[in-house]
Amino acid sequence: MIIIVMGVSGSGKTTVGKLLADSCGWEFSDADNFHSKENIEKMGRGIPLSEADRIPWLQDLQTAIKHWLQENKNVVLACSALKDSYRQFLTFDSAIHQDCFQNNYVQIVYLKGSYEIIQKRLQERENHYMSEILLDSQFDTLEEPLNSISMDIQNSPQVIVEDIRAVLNI
C-alpha cells in the first residue's frame, strides 16, 4: 500500500508521515527530496513554483510510486499534492494505477488545518526552504481532496497516526 500524506507546507506531512511509517514498519519517502536544486532555490527565495517547474517533480514521483507498487512495497509518501490534477497524475497514470487506487492500494490522507495554525508553525520552523512567505500561494493552490481521509492537524501527530491506522485498519 502507498499512503500519500498531503497538505500545505507546515501541515505536518513529514512528521505524521515518518511516525506512521515507523509505527507500521514501512518505508518513508518525502516528496521534497524529489525537487530539483533549482526548485528548492526558487522556493527558498519566496517564489512559488510554476506548473512547468512542477512537471519533472511530479513525473519523478509518479515513477517512484509505480516502482513501489510493482515491488509490492508499503510506503508512506509525504507530498503536498495540492491540486486534484497532481493527485490524479500521481495515482491514475495507467490501468495499473487505476486498479491499485480502486483497490485501496493507494490512499490519500489530507492533513487539514487553518491558515493561522499553519502560519504559526511555519514561523517557528527552522532550516527549511519553505517559509511562511509562500503560505498564501499554498492555500491559493490547494484544492481540498474529496476522496481522502481527512485529519484535523489540531490533534497531536500521535493521535493523527492512530486515527489513520484505525481508518485504514493497518
C-alpha positions, 0 to 999 in steps of 0.5 A: 500500500502507498499512503500519500500524506498531503497538505500545505507546507507546515501541515505536518506531512513529514512528521505524521508521515515518518511516525506512521511509517515507523509505527507500521514498519514501512518505508518513508519517502518525502516528496521534497527530496524529489525537487530539483536544486533549482526548485528548492532555490526558487522556493527558498527565495519566496517564489512559488513554483510554476506548473512547468517547474512542477512537471519533472517533480511530479513525473519523478514521483509518479515513477517512484510510486509505480516502482513501489507498487510493482515491488509490492512495497508499503510506503508512506509518501509525504507530498503536498499534492495540492491540486486534484490534477497532481493527485490524479497524475500521481495515482491514475497514470495507467490501468495499473494505477487505476486498479491499485487506487480502486483497490485501496492500494493507494490512499490519500490522507489530507492533513487539514488545518487553518491558515493561522495554525499553519502560519504559526508553525511555519514561523517557528520552523527552522532550516527549511526552504519553505517559509511562511512567505509562500503560505498564501500561494499554498492555500491559493493552490490547494484544492481540498481532496474529496476522496481522502481521509481527512485529519484535523492537524489540531490533534497531536501527530500521535493521535493523527497516526492512530486515527489513520491506522484505525481508518485504514485498519493497518 
